[in-house]
Amino acid sequence: MRASFLLTIVLLLNGALSAGEVSSFRAYVDSDLCARLILGPITPSRVECSQSTIKDGSQPVLVQLRNNLVLAVNKQKMIRPFVGQLAEVTGEIKVQNGTAKLQSVNPITADSVPQGDSARKLLDVRAYRTDRSAELHEKIRHELAMMPYISEFDFISFSQMGAEVILTGWTIRSTNRSTAYNVVKDIPGVETVINNIEVLPLGSFDMQIRGAARAALQRNLSRYFWGSGSDIKIVVKNGQIILLGTVTSKADSDLAFIQCNSISGAFKVFNMLRVHSSQNKGA
Amino acid sequence: MRTKKNGLSCLAAALMTVSSCSRPVSQDSARKMPAGNQFSGFLSTYANLKPNPAFENTASFVSQDPTKNLHKYVAVIVEPPVIYLATDADEKSLPDRGRIALAEYFRHSIDEAVEDAFPIVQSSGPLVLRLRSAIVGVDVGPAIPTDQKDGRSLDRPINIGKVGVEIEFVDSESGEQIAAAVDRQNLGEGAMVGSANFSREEKFRAATEAFDGWGKRLRNFLDSAHELSKDDIARAEATNFPYASETSK
């Protein structure tokens, strides 16, 4: 009797908490990888990125046109056919954790978005080329670089347009998501912060891959690893490895890719390492 | 059929929710602080501890080994806290329900304090620490009169007024000590626990505040251990450039 009463309360609470408001919005159907790495207008190169990384196994996500918010969806099948296209979407959005529960998805063209509509923002290349204060950009970069709990397995990046900052990336610690938001929001000159940092689950399968990937890279490319972090970021999500960061040569980038590709249990390696030969990597 | 399936999955989810609210704590009986000893003997080693100027009445250790330090771990298994009675306390008079309530609430305080920085997992692995903790110096008061008791009241109140805390993080696979602290800061001055439900009773608020205080000190200890060194700051500054801005130019 007591158990069934408790159960009823739990179910009622669960229902009340999960109920959200249904809304319609315009979105770009992207891949998770491109959505979190290419924060900018929908250009042909972005569409190409979306379509090629989806084929390689990245998950489809929605990018809300009016504010660049990345939304993981409950039914990926509904949006997968429209990757690289715009869509009118109806569903429940949860901004706090960046998810959407879909009801309907219909493809649209860019022309159907009225001039002056806030959803045109992501379609206008000019918005991304103006009004970027170098000083403010450097302050944001510095604050994010100084976050104490960033490890080899966290990648946090940002884009700034005027007073608006879009945070992006993946982290294994929820404190990094909230700390990044709080430090950036408190920087004078920043008015709006969109938080697209995804907190990754710590399933034992992915944890094994993380451990093996770090061990392999540290063994072969030790100069990129230092006391509390590394120049190479190893993002692991559902058996996929995304390599990010900077190395000094193409050979090192290739070596990192080969090492990660040989890790047991890793389905796919996306090598997004940048090569900057001028950088001094120390001993 | 679909409705029935949904109903079953709701039931399973609800049962999981209910069961996760009451994770098991140690069922061992309480241990006793050895007479004349400075420490309880709970930590795997006390040899590395040194007074920590940043934390009053605390001795601590943080491994500086480049391959085995706190930065190299990303998650933690929180073990059930162990209770150590004061040397002169009567072991038999400590009510089991009270010991379990203390351990459960302390564990709750630890979970709350660390989980956003060190996600809590259940399986050991190369990136996982094991957090071991003990509440040391628990004492037991005189029997509570029958007319002052209710169903949740303990037979005897537990005094945590002189309690200290011993905590260590060990490698979850090898058991090697990575960080440790013996915290003798007395946060429980006058705090008593007279009910198995003490965390929900206003009159035992001093006890819950003391446990939450130790949880916060643990988090501060972790935060201080994660402060970037000068070399790390230079390295992070030199290499941390956003992708997004570059690609959106």
Boltz contact constraints between the chains, C-beta under 6 A:
constraints:
  - contact:
      token1: [A, 7]
      token2: [B, 14]
      max_distance: 6.0
  - contact:
      token1: [A, 10]
      token2: [B, 14]
      max_distance: 6.0
  - contact:
      token1: [A, 10]
      token2: [B, 17]
      max_distance: 6.0
  - contact:
      token1: [A, 11]
      token2: [B, 14]
      max_distance: 6.0
  - contact:
      token1: [A, 37]
      token2: [B, 243]
      max_distance: 6.0
  - contact:
      token1: [A, 38]
      token2: [B, 247]
      max_distance: 6.0
  - contact:
      token1: [A, 39]
      token2: [B, 244]
      max_distance: 6.0
  - contact:
      token1: [A, 39]
      token2: [B, 248]
      max_distance: 6.0
  - contact:
      token1: [A, 40]
      token2: [B, 248]
      max_distance: 6.0
  - contact:
      token1: [A, 128]
      token2: [B, 248]
      max_distance: 6.0
  - contact:
      token1: [A, 145]
      token2: [B, 236]
      max_distance: 6.0
  - contact:
      token1: [A, 145]
      token2: [B, 237]
      max_distance: 6.0
  - contact:
      token1: [A, 145]
      token2: [B, 240]
      max_distance: 6.0
  - contact:
      token1: [A, 148]
      token2: [B, 226]
      max_distance: 6.0
  - contact:
      token1: [A, 148]
      token2: [B, 227]
      max_distance: 6.0
  - contact:
      token1: [A, 149]
      token2: [B, 117]
      max_distance: 6.0
  - contact:
      token1: [A, 149]
      token2: [B, 226]
      max_distance: 6.0
  - contact:
      token1: [A, 151]
      token2: [B, 74]
      max_distance: 6.0
  - contact:
      token1: [A, 157]
      token2: [B, 242]
      max_distance: 6.0
  - contact:
      token1: [A, 157]
      token2: [B, 243]
      max_distance: 6.0
  - contact:
      token1: [A, 157]
      token2: [B, 244]
      max_distance: 6.0
  - contact:
      token1: [A, 158]
      token2: [B, 242]
      max_distance: 6.0
  - contact:
      token1: [A, 158]
      token2: [B, 244]
      max_distance: 6.0
  - contact:
      token1: [A, 159]
      token2: [B, 244]
      max_distance: 6.0
  - contact:
      token1: [A, 159]
      token2: [B, 245]
      max_distance: 6.0
  - contact:
      token1: [A, 159]
      token2: [B, 248]
      max_distance: 6.0
  - contact:
      token1: [A, 168]
      token2: [B, 244]
      max_distance: 6.0
  - contact:
      token1: [A, 172]
      token2: [B, 74]
      max_distance: 6.0
  - contact:
      token1: [A, 173]
      token2: [B, 117]
      max_distance: 6.0
  - contact:
      token1: [A, 174]
      token2: [B, 116]
      max_distance: 6.0
  - contact:
      token1: [A, 175]
      token2: [B, 116]
      max_distance: 6.0
  - contact:
      token1: [A, 175]
      token2: [B, 117]
      max_distance: 6.0
  - contact:
      token1: [A, 202]
      token2: [B, 75]
      max_distance: 6.0
  - contact:
      token1: [A, 202]
      token2: [B, 119]
      max_distance: 6.0
  - contact:
      token1: [A, 202]
      token2: [B, 121]
      max_distance: 6.0
  - contact:
      token1: [A, 204]
      token2: [B, 123]
      max_distance: 6.0
  - contact:
      token1: [A, 207]
      token2: [B, 125]
      max_distance: 6.0
  - contact:
      token1: [A, 207]
      token2: [B, 127]
      max_distance: 6.0
  - contact:
      token1: [A, 210]
      token2: [B, 127]
      max_distance: 6.0
  - contact:
      token1: [A, 211]
      token2: [B, 126]
      max_distance: 6.0
  - contact:
      token1: [A, 211]
      token2: [B, 127]
      max_distance: 6.0
  - contact:
      token1: [A, 226]
      token2: [B, 235]
      max_distance: 6.0
  - contact:
      token1: [A, 227]
      token2: [B, 229]
      max_distance: 6.0
  - contact:
      token1: [A, 227]
      token2: [B, 232]
      max_distance: 6.0
  - contact:
      token1: [A, 228]
      token2: [B, 71]
      max_distance: 6.0
  - contact:
      token1: [A, 228]
      token2: [B, 228]
      max_distance: 6.0
  - contact:
      token1: [A, 228]
      token2: [B, 232]
      max_distance: 6.0
  - contact:
      token1: [A, 231]
      token2: [B, 239]
      max_distance: 6.0
  - contact:
      token1: [A, 246]
      token2: [B, 239]
      max_distance: 6.0
